[in-house]
Amino acid sequence: MKKICYNSILLLAFVFNFSYVSAQEVLPHYLTDAEKGLIKDVSFKSSRVTDPPEGPVRAMAEWEEVEYLVITWQPSFPNILRQIVEAAVQECKVIITTQNETSVSNYLTSNGVDLTNVIFMAEPWNSIWIRDYAGNTIYSDDVGERALVDWIYNRPRPLDDIMPSAHATNFGIPIYITDSGTNDLVNTGGNYMSDGLGNAFASELILEENEAGNPYGVSAKTEAQIDDIMNAYMGIDNYIKMTALPYDVINHIDMHMKLLDEETLLVAEYPTGVADGPQIEENIQYVQDNFVSAFGTPYKIKRIPSPPSTSGAYPDNGGYYRNYTNAIFVNKTILLPIYRPEVDIPALAQWEEMMPGYNIVGIDVDNSGENLIAQVGAIHCITHTIGVENPLWIVHQPVELANAESTVTLDAMIKHNSGVASASVFWKEEGASTFNESPMTFVSDSDWTTDIVIPNTGYVEYYIEATANSGKSITRPMVAPEGNWTIDVAVLSVEDWAAKNISAPYPNPTTGEVNFNLNNIAGPIEVTVYNMLGQELSRSSLETASGTFSMNLNEEWQGTLFVTFKGDFGSVVKRVVKI
């Protein structure tokens, strides 16, 4: 990558002319009325051109290895910030931006926080909402050189907007900034989620803030042009954008959803017809109908209830956006907002069930002393992370179901800039005290594989461990062996097994192409398409039946179609709607 680091003192000099900046003022997550009037007076662009990285890059996912957690110390929220630091220093280094190091240091120490992993950065700032203005980690060639990408912050808070350059300068990290020329992209971290494999999510706020007539003075961009910038600077190939929610004044998706892994979305849930619930469900349906995970399979959707106020109010009748999706991964710990015990206890239990082995830490953001949620933000909003310098990256699609006494193939993509020396799958029957080790075989490029024979009944727990040529080792899940993946061992007839391992069609309804995920189905298979009248429309054969099977449906076919899979297992029928 081309390295572009700036002296933070020079970068900060230009902002001291803004008399409205006050580091002690509690600025909310949203634009204040005063700030709305200031936007036209602020220059959001720069004349210094920052070209995108040279060569392919990859934006990291939140669940990957973290070297730094970064926060801005707002004195109005000391207890919340203390709890964040206290948990994070067990996992990584913590960078605290403050111009009152002695005061903050004394407060943390007096409350029992070990400062060994704390780094203080004496830079001026405007607000606590560092998720929105801090830089996002990228890597060249998937696991190569680490760098930060900084977008234009969509607030007239110039000290915040250049904070990523201070991080880059102080810690020797290259940075790429989208604030010049036609690459002058306005974006915000709370409205961005990446799966680490080139897919990212946002609300349509990203389109609105870069369209013609935008208040920031940046060049007007089409959606395709925005996608090109995100691809060039961050390696995003598939940028999924959803309709903004009617009651959300900031339109940041991290208040409503969370990527738990490459194929699982955790979604904030409301009672039927309440608040933004209907639009959230429409957005999720839009995703399921039009997009697939990096593994070529439909996204798995998990829902977690969003609690009302103590009086029962939701955002459509005066309540705040209380949710449990505004969470952050910090290596083996997950920090999330909590509100009051009667609603928190089931939510924390659900997080522990979804993410076994992780240290789940709830932090109260809804109390009279430090009511952060009243500012329309929570834990994810006031934290950000910087990935490690040399990640050992493991990508694996977990196997969830296997037939008793069958042989299951487990594949993984594993990368490190020094190369990978070895990898193994560790597995055991649930309740067993020790794991069996199945060494993985190098296939090609970065692909590794092994087979395990599934026992008769119960559950199989497993994880992957890899060692780089440098000597570095890591597991996936990161919390293994305390947390791992679980295979549900079934005893099914051949036909029932096939029915469970030929996925539902997606997208469905479809305008043309339809896909099915086939999971180790014994071939060959004959695939036939019928209409509602039982008339055969097409017939084809598959010699092997694993991975994703795609069909292009004839444009003349309309309405309900039936796709029949026939083989030694019998017959399995899937319903498709062609529009």
C-alpha positions as CSV (number, residue, x, y, z in Angstrom):
1,M,0.0,0.0,0.0
2,K,1.0,3.6,-0.5
3,K,1.5,5.1,3.0
4,I,-0.1,8.5,3.7
5,C,0.4,9.7,7.3
6,Y,0.1,13.3,8.4
7,N,1.3,15.4,11.3
8,S,-1.7,15.7,13.5
9,I,-0.6,19.1,14.8
10,L,-0.8,20.5,11.3
11,L,-4.1,18.9,10.7
12,L,-5.6,20.3,13.9
13,A,-4.4,23.8,13.3
14,F,-7.1,24.9,10.9
15,V,-9.9,24.0,13.2
16,F,-9.0,26.4,16.1
17,N,-10.8,29.2,14.2
18,F,-14.2,27.6,15.0
19,S,-15.4,29.4,18.0
20,Y,-18.4,27.1,18.5
21,V,-16.2,24.1,19.4
22,S,-16.3,23.1,23.1
23,A,-14.7,19.9,24.2
24,Q,-16.7,19.9,27.4
25,E,-20.1,20.4,25.7
26,V,-22.2,17.2,25.5
27,L,-23.1,16.9,21.8
28,P,-25.8,14.4,21.1
29,H,-25.5,11.7,18.4
30,Y,-27.9,13.7,16.2
31,L,-27.3,17.2,14.7
32,T,-28.3,19.9,17.1
33,D,-30.3,22.9,15.8
34,A,-27.3,25.1,16.1
35,E,-25.1,22.6,14.2
36,K,-27.7,22.5,11.3
37,G,-27.1,26.2,10.8
38,L,-23.3,25.7,10.9
39,I,-23.0,23.1,8.2
40,K,-22.9,25.6,5.4
41,D,-20.0,27.4,7.0
42,V,-17.8,24.3,7.4
43,S,-15.4,23.0,4.7
44,F,-15.8,19.3,4.7
45,K,-13.5,18.8,1.7
46,S,-9.8,19.0,1.4
47,S,-7.5,20.2,-1.4
48,R,-5.0,17.5,-0.5
49,V,-5.7,14.6,-2.7
50,T,-5.6,11.1,-1.0
51,D,-5.5,8.4,-3.6
52,P,-7.0,5.0,-2.7
53,P,-4.8,2.1,-1.8
54,E,-2.8,0.5,-4.6
55,G,-3.9,-3.1,-5.2
56,P,-6.7,-5.1,-3.6
57,V,-7.7,-4.5,0.0
58,R,-10.1,-6.1,2.5
59,A,-12.1,-4.4,5.2
60,M,-12.0,-6.4,8.4
61,A,-15.0,-7.7,10.3
62,E,-15.6,-6.8,13.9
63,W,-15.1,-10.3,15.2
64,E,-11.6,-10.5,13.9
65,E,-8.4,-9.9,16.0
66,V,-8.3,-6.4,17.6
67,E,-5.2,-4.6,18.7
68,Y,-6.7,-1.4,19.9
69,L,-10.0,-0.2,21.3
70,V,-10.4,3.5,20.9
71,I,-12.7,5.9,22.9
72,T,-13.0,9.6,23.5
73,W,-13.3,10.4,27.2
74,Q,-16.4,12.6,27.7
75,P,-16.5,13.6,31.4
76,S,-20.3,13.4,31.5
77,F,-20.2,9.6,31.1
78,P,-17.3,8.4,33.3
79,N,-18.9,5.3,34.7
80,I,-20.0,3.9,31.3
81,L,-16.5,4.6,29.9
82,R,-14.8,3.1,33.0
83,Q,-16.7,-0.2,32.5
84,I,-15.7,-0.2,28.8
85,V,-12.1,0.3,29.6
86,E,-12.2,-2.2,32.5
87,A,-13.4,-5.0,30.2
88,A,-11.4,-4.1,27.2
89,V,-7.9,-3.9,28.9
90,Q,-8.3,-7.7,29.4
91,E,-8.4,-8.1,25.6
92,C,-6.3,-5.4,24.0
93,K,-4.7,-2.0,24.3
94,V,-7.1,0.9,24.9
95,I,-6.5,4.3,23.4
96,I,-8.2,7.1,25.4
97,T,-8.4,10.5,23.8
98,T,-8.4,13.2,26.5
99,Q,-6.7,16.4,27.4
100,N,-7.1,15.6,31.1
101,E,-4.9,12.5,31.4
102,T,-4.2,13.0,35.1
103,S,-7.9,13.3,36.0
104,V,-8.9,10.3,33.9
105,S,-6.0,8.2,35.1
106,N,-6.7,8.9,38.7
107,Y,-10.4,8.1,38.3
108,L,-9.7,4.8,36.6
109,T,-7.0,3.8,39.1
110,S,-9.2,4.7,42.1
111,N,-11.9,2.4,40.6
112,G,-9.5,-0.6,40.3
113,V,-8.8,-0.4,36.6
114,D,-5.4,-1.7,35.6
115,L,-3.7,1.0,33.3
116,T,-1.1,-1.4,31.9
117,N,-2.8,-1.6,28.5
118,V,-4.1,2.0,28.5
119,I,-2.6,4.6,26.2
120,F,-3.6,8.3,26.5
121,M,-3.7,10.5,23.5
122,A,-3.8,14.2,24.2
123,E,-5.8,15.5,21.2
124,P,-8.7,18.0,21.2
125,W,-12.1,16.6,20.3
126,N,-15.8,17.5,19.9
127,S,-17.9,14.5,20.9
128,I,-18.0,11.0,22.3
129,W,-19.4,9.3,19.1
130,I,-16.1,7.8,18.0
131,R,-17.8,5.0,16.0
132,D,-18.9,7.5,13.5
133,Y,-15.6,9.4,13.0
134,A,-12.8,6.9,13.7
135,G,-11.0,5.1,10.9
136,N,-11.9,1.6,9.7
137,T,-9.3,-1.1,9.4
138,I,-8.3,-2.6,6.0
139,Y,-5.6,-5.0,4.9
140,S,-3.8,-5.3,1.6
141,D,-4.2,-8.7,-0.1
142,D,-6.5,-9.9,2.7
143,V,-3.9,-10.2,5.5
144,G,-1.1,-7.9,4.4
145,E,-0.3,-4.3,5.4
146,R,-2.7,-2.8,7.8
147,A,-4.2,0.7,7.2
148,L,-7.1,2.9,8.2
149,V,-9.8,4.5,5.9
150,D,-11.3,7.7,7.0
151,W,-14.6,9.1,5.5
152,I,-15.9,12.7,5.9
153,Y,-17.8,12.8,9.1
154,N,-21.4,14.0,8.6
155,R,-21.3,16.5,11.4
156,P,-19.8,20.0,11.7
157,R,-17.4,18.7,14.3
158,P,-13.9,19.3,12.7
159,L,-11.9,18.0,15.7
160,D,-13.7,14.7,15.5
161,D,-13.3,14.5,11.8
162,I,-9.5,14.5,11.9
163,M,-9.2,12.1,14.9
164,P,-8.3,9.1,12.6
165,S,-5.3,11.1,11.3
166,A,-4.2,11.5,14.9
167,H,-4.6,7.8,15.5
168,A,-2.6,7.1,12.3
169,T,0.2,9.5,13.2
170,N,0.5,8.5,16.8
171,F,0.6,4.7,16.1
172,G,2.4,4.6,12.7
173,I,-0.5,3.3,10.7
174,P,-1.1,4.4,7.0
175,I,-4.3,6.2,6.4
176,Y,-6.5,6.8,3.3
177,I,-9.0,9.7,3.4
178,T,-12.0,10.2,1.2
179,D,-12.2,14.0,1.4
180,S,-11.0,15.2,-1.9
181,G,-11.7,15.3,-5.6
182,T,-14.6,13.1,-6.7
183,N,-13.7,10.6,-3.9
184,D,-15.1,13.0,-1.3
185,L,-17.4,10.5,0.4
186,V,-19.5,11.5,3.4
187,N,-20.1,8.4,5.5
188,T,-20.5,7.4,9.2
189,G,-19.3,4.3,11.1
190,G,-22.6,3.6,12.8
191,N,-24.1,3.1,9.4
192,Y,-21.6,0.5,8.2
193,M,-21.1,-3.2,8.9
194,S,-18.7,-5.5,7.1
195,D,-18.5,-9.3,7.0
196,G,-14.7,-9.2,6.2
197,L,-15.4,-10.9,2.9
198,G,-16.3,-7.9,0.7
199,N,-20.0,-7.5,1.7
200,A,-21.2,-4.5,3.7
201,F,-24.5,-3.1,5.0
202,A,-25.8,0.4,5.3
203,S,-29.0,2.4,5.3
204,E,-29.8,4.7,2.4
205,L,-28.4,7.5,4.4
206,I,-25.2,6.9,2.4
207,L,-27.0,7.8,-0.8
208,E,-28.8,10.8,0.6
209,E,-25.7,12.5,2.0
210,N,-23.8,12.2,-1.2
211,E,-26.6,13.1,-3.7
212,A,-26.9,16.3,-5.7
213,G,-27.8,19.2,-3.4
214,N,-26.2,17.6,-0.3
215,P,-25.4,20.1,2.5
216,Y,-21.7,19.1,2.8
217,G,-20.6,20.6,-0.5
218,V,-19.2,17.2,-1.7
219,S,-19.6,16.1,-5.3
220,A,-22.9,14.6,-6.3
221,K,-22.6,10.8,-6.7
222,T,-24.7,8.0,-8.1
223,E,-25.1,4.8,-6.2
224,A,-22.6,3.2,-8.6
225,Q,-20.0,5.9,-7.9
226,I,-20.4,5.4,-4.2
227,D,-20.0,1.7,-4.6
228,D,-16.8,2.3,-6.6
229,I,-15.3,4.4,-3.9
230,M,-16.1,1.8,-1.2
231,N,-14.6,-0.8,-3.4
232,A,-11.4,1.2,-4.1
233,Y,-10.7,2.2,-0.5
234,M,-12.2,-0.7,1.4
235,G,-12.6,-3.7,-1.0
236,I,-16.4,-3.7,-0.6
237,D,-17.7,-5.7,-3.6
238,N,-21.4,-5.9,-2.5
239,Y,-22.8,-2.8,-0.7
240,I,-26.3,-3.6,0.6
241,K,-28.4,-0.5,1.4
242,M,-31.7,-0.6,3.2
243,T,-34.6,1.9,3.5
244,A,-34.1,4.3,6.4
245,L,-36.4,3.8,9.4
246,P,-39.3,6.3,9.9
247,Y,-38.6,7.1,13.5
248,D,-34.8,7.0,13.4
249,V,-33.3,10.6,13.4
250,I,-29.8,9.4,12.6
251,N,-30.5,6.4,10.3
252,H,-27.6,4.3,11.6
253,I,-28.0,0.6,11.1
254,D,-26.0,-0.3,14.3
255,M,-29.1,0.7,16.3
256,H,-31.1,-2.0,14.7
257,M,-28.9,-4.9,13.5
258,K,-25.6,-6.6,14.1
259,L,-23.6,-9.1,12.1
260,L,-22.6,-12.0,14.4
261,D,-20.6,-13.8,11.7
262,E,-20.4,-14.0,7.9
263,E,-23.9,-15.3,7.5
264,T,-25.9,-14.3,10.6
265,L,-27.8,-11.1,11.2
266,L,-29.1,-10.2,14.7
267,V,-32.1,-7.9,14.3
268,A,-33.9,-5.6,16.8
269,E,-37.5,-6.7,17.2
270,Y,-40.6,-4.7,18.1
271,P,-44.1,-5.9,18.8
272,T,-46.2,-6.3,15.6
273,G,-46.9,-2.9,14.0
274,V,-44.9,-0.9,16.6
275,A,-42.4,1.8,15.8
276,D,-39.8,0.9,13.2
277,G,-40.7,-2.8,13.4
278,P,-42.6,-3.0,10.1
279,Q,-39.8,-1.2,8.2
280,I,-37.1,-3.4,9.8
281,E,-38.9,-6.5,8.7
282,E,-39.3,-5.1,5.2
283,N,-35.6,-4.4,5.1
284,I,-34.7,-7.9,6.3
285,Q,-37.1,-9.4,3.7
286,Y,-35.4,-7.3,1.0
287,V,-32.0,-8.7,2.1
288,Q,-33.3,-12.3,2.1
289,D,-35.0,-11.9,-1.3
290,N,-32.1,-10.3,-3.1
291,F,-28.8,-11.2,-1.4
292,V,-26.9,-14.1,-0.1
293,S,-24.1,-14.5,2.3
294,A,-20.4,-14.8,1.3
295,F,-21.0,-18.6,1.4
296,G,-23.7,-18.3,-1.3
297,T,-26.4,-19.2,1.2
298,P,-29.4,-17.1,2.6
299,Y,-28.6,-15.0,5.6
300,K,-29.6,-16.5,8.9
301,I,-31.8,-14.1,10.9
302,K,-31.9,-14.0,14.7
303,R,-34.2,-11.5,16.5
304,I,-33.8,-9.9,19.9
305,P,-36.7,-7.9,21.5
306,S,-36.1,-4.1,21.9
307,P,-37.6,-3.0,25.3
308,P,-39.8,0.0,25.8
309,S,-39.4,2.6,28.6
310,T,-40.7,1.7,32.0
311,S,-44.0,3.4,31.0
312,G,-44.2,1.2,27.8
313,A,-43.1,3.9,25.3
314,Y,-41.4,3.0,22.1
315,P,-39.7,5.4,19.5
316,D,-43.1,6.1,17.8
317,N,-44.6,7.5,21.0
318,G,-41.7,9.2,22.8
319,G,-39.5,6.3,23.8
320,Y,-35.8,6.1,23.2
321,Y,-34.1,3.5,20.9
322,R,-33.4,0.9,23.5
323,N,-31.9,-2.2,21.8
324,Y,-29.4,-5.0,22.4
325,T,-27.9,-4.9,18.9
326,N,-25.6,-1.9,19.5
327,A,-22.8,-4.2,20.7
328,I,-19.1,-4.4,20.0
329,F,-16.7,-7.4,19.7
330,V,-13.4,-6.9,21.5
331,N,-11.6,-10.2,20.8
332,K,-13.2,-12.7,23.3
333,T,-15.5,-10.1,25.0
334,I,-18.7,-8.6,23.7
335,L,-19.9,-5.3,25.2
336,L,-23.6,-4.4,24.9
337,P,-26.0,-1.9,26.3
338,I,-28.4,-2.8,29.1
339,Y,-31.4,-0.9,30.6
340,R,-33.1,-2.6,33.6
341,P,-33.0,-6.1,35.0
342,E,-36.5,-7.3,34.0
343,V,-35.7,-6.8,30.3
344,D,-31.9,-7.3,30.5
345,I,-31.8,-10.8,32.0
346,P,-33.4,-12.6,29.0
347,A,-31.5,-10.5,26.5
348,L,-28.1,-11.4,28.2
349,A,-29.2,-15.0,28.2
350,Q,-29.9,-14.9,24.5
351,W,-26.5,-13.3,23.8
352,E,-24.8,-16.1,25.8
353,E,-26.7,-18.7,23.9
354,M,-25.9,-17.2,20.5
355,M,-22.2,-16.6,21.3
356,P,-21.1,-19.4,23.6
357,G,-17.7,-18.9,25.2
358,Y,-17.6,-15.1,24.9
359,N,-17.5,-12.9,27.9
360,I,-20.8,-11.0,27.6
361,V,-20.6,-7.7,29.4
362,G,-23.7,-5.5,29.8
363,I,-23.3,-1.8,30.5
364,D,-26.2,0.4,31.8
365,V,-26.8,3.3,29.4
366,D,-30.2,4.2,30.7
367,N,-30.0,5.8,34.2
368,S,-30.6,9.2,35.5
369,G,-26.9,9.8,36.2
370,E,-25.6,8.8,32.7
371,N,-28.4,8.6,30.3
372,L,-26.4,7.9,27.2
373,I,-29.4,6.3,25.3
374,A,-31.2,9.6,25.6
375,Q,-28.5,11.0,23.2
376,V,-29.7,8.4,20.6
377,G,-26.6,6.2,21.0
378,A,-25.2,3.3,23.0
379,I,-22.1,1.2,23.4
380,H,-21.2,0.5,19.8
381,C,-21.6,4.2,19.1
382,I,-18.9,5.3,21.5
383,T,-16.3,2.7,20.8
384,H,-14.2,1.7,17.8
385,T,-11.4,-0.8,17.1
386,I,-8.2,-1.1,15.1
387,G,-7.3,-4.6,13.9
388,V,-4.0,-6.3,14.6
389,E,-1.0,-5.8,12.4
390,N,-0.6,-9.4,11.3
391,P,-3.9,-11.2,11.4
392,L,-4.2,-15.0,11.2
393,W,-7.5,-15.2,9.4
394,I,-9.8,-18.2,9.4
395,V,-13.0,-18.4,7.5
396,H,-15.3,-21.4,7.8
397,Q,-19.0,-22.0,7.2
398,P,-20.1,-24.1,10.2
399,V,-21.9,-27.4,9.6
400,E,-25.1,-27.5,11.7
401,L,-26.6,-30.8,10.9
402,A,-25.2,-34.2,10.1
403,N,-26.6,-37.7,9.8
404,A,-25.4,-40.3,12.3
405,E,-22.4,-42.4,11.2
406,S,-21.9,-40.2,8.1
407,T,-18.6,-38.6,7.0
408,V,-18.7,-34.8,7.0
409,T,-16.2,-32.7,5.2
410,L,-15.0,-29.5,7.0
411,D,-13.4,-26.8,4.9
412,A,-11.7,-23.6,5.8
413,M,-9.9,-20.7,4.2
414,I,-6.8,-19.8,6.3
415,K,-4.4,-17.0,5.6
416,H,-1.4,-15.3,7.2
417,N,1.3,-13.1,5.6
418,S,4.0,-15.6,6.6
419,G,2.0,-18.5,5.3
420,V,0.2,-21.3,7.2
421,A,2.2,-24.1,8.7
422,S,-0.6,-26.3,9.9
423,A,-4.3,-26.5,10.8
424,S,-6.6,-29.0,12.6
425,V,-10.2,-29.6,13.5
426,F,-10.7,-30.4,17.2
427,W,-14.0,-32.2,17.9
428,K,-15.8,-34.2,20.5
429,E,-19.2,-35.6,21.4
430,E,-21.1,-33.2,23.7
431,G,-20.2,-34.0,27.3
432,A,-16.8,-35.7,26.5
433,S,-13.9,-34.3,28.4
434,T,-11.3,-34.3,25.6
435,F,-11.3,-33.3,22.0
436,N,-10.2,-35.5,19.1
437,E,-7.8,-33.9,16.6
438,S,-8.2,-34.3,12.8
439,P,-5.3,-32.6,11.0
440,M,-6.4,-30.6,8.0
441,T,-4.9,-31.1,4.6
442,F,-3.7,-28.2,2.4
443,V,-5.7,-28.2,-0.8
444,S,-4.6,-25.2,-2.8
445,D,-4.2,-21.4,-2.4
446,S,-5.5,-20.9,1.1
447,D,-7.9,-23.8,1.4
448,W,-7.7,-26.5,4.0
449,T,-9.9,-29.6,4.5
450,T,-10.5,-32.6,6.7
451,D,-13.2,-35.3,7.2
452,I,-14.7,-36.5,10.5
453,V,-17.0,-39.4,11.1
454,I,-20.1,-38.4,13.0
455,P,-21.0,-40.6,16.0
456,N,-24.5,-42.2,16.5
457,T,-26.5,-39.6,18.4
458,G,-26.4,-36.3,20.3
459,Y,-24.2,-33.3,19.4
460,V,-20.7,-32.8,18.1
461,E,-18.7,-29.8,19.2
462,Y,-15.8,-28.6,17.1
463,Y,-13.4,-25.7,16.4
464,I,-10.5,-25.0,14.0
465,E,-7.0,-24.2,15.1
466,A,-4.3,-22.8,12.8
467,T,-0.6,-22.0,13.2
468,A,1.3,-19.6,10.9
469,N,4.8,-20.1,9.7
470,S,5.7,-17.2,12.1
471,G,4.6,-19.3,15.0
472,K,1.4,-17.4,15.7
473,S,-1.6,-19.6,16.5
474,I,-5.3,-18.8,16.7
475,T,-8.7,-20.6,16.8
476,R,-12.0,-20.0,15.2
477,P,-14.2,-19.4,17.1
478,M,-11.7,-17.2,18.8
479,V,-13.1,-18.3,22.2
480,A,-12.4,-22.0,21.6
481,P,-12.4,-24.5,23.3
482,E,-14.7,-22.8,25.8
483,G,-17.0,-21.8,22.9
484,N,-17.3,-23.8,19.6
485,W,-19.6,-24.8,16.8
486,T,-22.2,-27.5,17.4
487,I,-23.3,-30.2,14.9
488,D,-26.8,-31.6,15.6
489,V,-26.5,-35.3,14.9
490,A,-29.7,-36.7,13.3
491,V,-31.0,-40.1,12.6
492,L,-32.9,-39.5,9.4
493,S,-34.1,-41.6,6.5
494,V,-32.2,-40.9,3.3
495,E,-35.1,-38.9,1.9
496,D,-35.6,-36.8,5.0
497,W,-31.8,-36.2,5.1
498,A,-31.9,-34.9,1.5
499,A,-35.0,-32.7,2.3
500,K,-33.1,-31.0,5.1
501,N,-29.9,-30.6,3.1
502,I,-31.4,-29.1,0.0
503,S,-32.1,-25.5,1.1
504,A,-35.1,-23.4,0.4
505,P,-34.8,-21.5,-2.9
506,Y,-33.3,-18.0,-2.8
507,P,-34.1,-15.4,-3.8
508,N,-37.8,-16.3,-3.7
509,P,-39.8,-14.7,-5.3
510,T,-37.3,-14.3,-8.2
511,T,-37.3,-12.5,-11.5
512,G,-34.8,-15.0,-13.1
513,E,-32.1,-16.8,-11.2
514,V,-32.8,-19.0,-8.3
515,N,-30.3,-20.8,-6.0
516,F,-30.3,-23.9,-3.8
517,N,-27.6,-24.9,-1.3
518,L,-26.8,-28.6,-1.5
519,N,-25.0,-30.1,1.5
520,N,-23.3,-33.4,0.8
521,I,-26.3,-35.0,-1.0
522,A,-25.4,-38.3,-2.7
523,G,-25.4,-37.8,-6.5
524,P,-26.3,-38.0,-9.3
525,I,-29.4,-35.9,-9.0
526,E,-32.0,-35.2,-11.7
527,V,-33.6,-31.7,-11.4
528,T,-36.9,-31.0,-13.0
529,V,-39.1,-27.9,-13.1
530,Y,-42.9,-28.1,-13.3
531,N,-45.6,-25.5,-13.4
532,M,-48.9,-25.5,-11.4
533,L,-50.5,-27.8,-14.0
534,G,-47.8,-30.4,-13.6
535,Q,-46.4,-29.7,-17.0
536,E,-42.6,-30.4,-17.2
537,L,-40.7,-27.2,-18.2
538,S,-37.1,-28.3,-18.0
539,R,-34.9,-31.2,-16.9
540,S,-31.2,-31.4,-16.1
541,S,-28.7,-33.6,-14.2
542,L,-26.1,-33.0,-11.5
543,E,-23.2,-35.5,-11.1
544,T,-22.2,-34.0,-7.8
545,A,-24.5,-32.4,-5.2
546,S,-22.6,-30.1,-2.9
547,G,-22.2,-26.3,-2.8
548,T,-24.6,-23.8,-4.5
549,F,-26.8,-24.9,-7.4
550,S,-28.1,-22.0,-9.6
551,M,-30.8,-22.1,-12.2
552,N,-31.8,-19.5,-14.7
553,L,-35.6,-19.6,-15.1
554,N,-37.1,-19.0,-18.5
555,E,-38.4,-15.4,-18.8
556,E,-41.7,-16.8,-20.1
557,W,-42.3,-18.8,-16.9
558,Q,-44.5,-17.0,-14.4
559,G,-46.2,-17.8,-11.1
560,T,-45.7,-20.8,-8.9
561,L,-43.1,-23.4,-10.1
562,F,-42.0,-26.6,-8.5
563,V,-38.4,-27.8,-8.6
564,T,-38.0,-31.5,-8.0
565,F,-34.7,-33.1,-7.0
566,K,-34.6,-36.9,-7.6
567,G,-31.9,-39.3,-6.7
568,D,-31.1,-42.4,-4.7
569,F,-32.6,-40.6,-1.7
570,G,-36.0,-40.4,-3.4
571,S,-37.7,-37.1,-4.3
572,V,-37.6,-33.6,-2.8
573,V,-39.8,-30.8,-4.0
574,K,-39.1,-27.0,-3.5
575,R,-41.6,-24.3,-4.4
576,V,-40.4,-21.2,-6.3
577,V,-42.4,-18.0,-7.3
578,K,-41.3,-16.5,-10.6
579,I,-42.3,-12.9,-11.1
